[in-house]
Amino acid sequence: MPFRTIIEPFRIHSVQAIDFPTVEQREAALRRTGHNLFGLHADEIIVDLLTDSGTGAMSSRQWAGMLDGDESYAGSRSFYRFRDVVQDLTGFAEVIPVHQGRAAERILFEVLVEPGDVVPNNTHFDTTRANVEHRGGEARDLVIPEGRDPALIHPFKGNMDVEPLEATIAEMGRERVPLVMVTVTNNSGGGQPVSMANLRAVRAVCDRHGIPLFLDACRFAENAWFIKLREEGYAERTPREIAREMFSLTDGCTMSAKKDGLANIGGFLALNDADVARRCRDLLILTEGFPTYGGLAGYDMEAVAQGLTEVLEENYLRYRIRSVAYLAEKVERAGIPLVRPAGGHAVYLDARTLLPQIPPSQYPGQALAVELYRDGGVRGAEIGSLMFGRPGPDGTEIPAAMELVRLAIPRRAYTQSHIDFVAEVVIDVAERADSLRGFRIVEQAPWLRHFTARLEPVS
Ligand SMILES: *Cc1c(COP(=O)(O)O)cnc(C)c1O
């Protein structure tokens, strides 16, 4: 077949206008927000790559399903459709709807995790970590060493390192390891996939010790596509077959439908253990809602049920993964350092390498993110010392392991020319990287400071 561009597998059916704030307006917005991109109004942004969570475009079939949502308090038809789709996809008997992924985490850990327990994961997402720690547990990240090296190429950088998993169980004893989790794709590690072979190896360890294995399944479809492309024996399998095999190796999952549910809100907890499910439902009723809606409207469950079906279409996944790789290739071809290979949902620029004149204590990731916005109206997210820096014993700050800017791509929301525009902005800013200056914090909260901190440029 001749080479052809992989096109967006949809026509645009409804559009939302973008405002084009001038550079003066963007500079004023930066002064107003203390150079914190979380403080911007969305209308002050031209291309918003802050997150891929809940920011995707829904399909006409999702909207059609929403119109037919059943808002009955108990026993809604929309719940049964949602339940059937999740059961068919995951094979899990018990399906509990929740308003988003962290609610599933909070409920599951409240049932399973006791103070002093250790929960191993390839890399905990920040809400997952916070919910383990909130229970008095330790959230232990056991990704393979290759997963910690930004420039190193490896097909499955999200894999869990099985030896330290064994060592953790030996150290703590089975009673202190209530579950093992694997995050697909590994969001906090750059959206990198986990192989089926690795899932099988982790399953074997869990079986030997009788420990349940759960998937943090937020990007299960993107992970399945990487397995199809990269793992021997899967090229001819459908994404649905691969996803089902992934779920079949585990005892349950937590899911945010704001990612691979292709919905703007929603999620679920699904599992096989009827007794654990019963205790989870008791907690659900306490804070989320009755077990046939779990904090969602009937129409939300319709949108998720349809989204979970569309997300496994090959044309969609081929376009999705290609469009992220396309941005990474353009940036890499210009010689700009980034996390390699491209992840499933985002491109991560390596600000520490790009801006050697700015020390971590002056937040090179924030300097780059602010300049991408000032220059081109593009909003990314700093994932570096502003987010993860910790005060050291002598009062100075311990920097984060990496200084990154994440450009997360919302699903089905932007076209190739938006992405071309983003690449042009990144390349223009990188060409005058040596003129960028660092920042210092002038105001910060005691925790999760990156959301609200105010900063000013170092003169
Ligand atoms: C988004 C996300 C969550 C939490 O889901 P929310 O819907 O934001 O609560 C958990 N784990 C991973 C890997 C995620 O990406």
The ligand as an SDF file (V2000), in Angstrom:
LIG
                    3D

 15 15  0  0  0  0  0  0  0  0999 V2000
   -6.5790   10.2090   36.0520 C   0  0  0  0  0  0  0  0  0  0  0  0
   -6.0050    9.0570   36.7300 C   0  0  0  0  0  0  0  0  0  0  0  0
   -6.5020    8.6030   37.9560 C   0  0  0  0  0  0  0  0  0  0  0  0
   -7.5770    9.3280   38.7320 C   0  0  0  0  0  0  0  0  0  0  0  0
   -8.7330    9.5150   38.0010 O   0  0  0  0  0  0  0  0  0  0  0  0
   -9.6450   10.8330   38.2230 P   0  0  0  0  0  0  0  0  0  0  0  0
  -10.7800   10.5810   37.2770 O   0  0  0  0  0  0  0  0  0  0  0  0
   -8.8240   12.0150   37.8480 O   0  0  0  0  0  0  0  0  0  0  0  0
  -10.0760   10.8480   39.6300 O   0  0  0  0  0  0  0  0  0  0  0  0
   -5.9160    7.4860   38.5070 C   0  0  0  0  0  0  0  0  0  0  0  0
   -4.9060    6.8360   37.8940 N   0  0  0  0  0  0  0  0  0  0  0  0
   -4.4130    7.2390   36.7040 C   0  0  0  0  0  0  0  0  0  0  0  0
   -3.3110    6.4780   36.0670 C   0  0  0  0  0  0  0  0  0  0  0  0
   -4.9340    8.3630   36.0840 C   0  0  0  0  0  0  0  0  0  0  0  0
   -4.4290    8.7760   34.9290 O   0  0  0  0  0  0  0  0  0  0  0  0
  1  2  1  0
  2  3  1  0
  2 14  2  0
  3  4  1  0
  3 10  2  0
  4  5  1  0
  5  6  1  0
  6  7  2  0
  6  8  1  0
  6  9  1  0
 10 11  1  0
 11 12  2  0
 12 13  1  0
 12 14  1  0
 14 15  1  0
M  END
$$$$
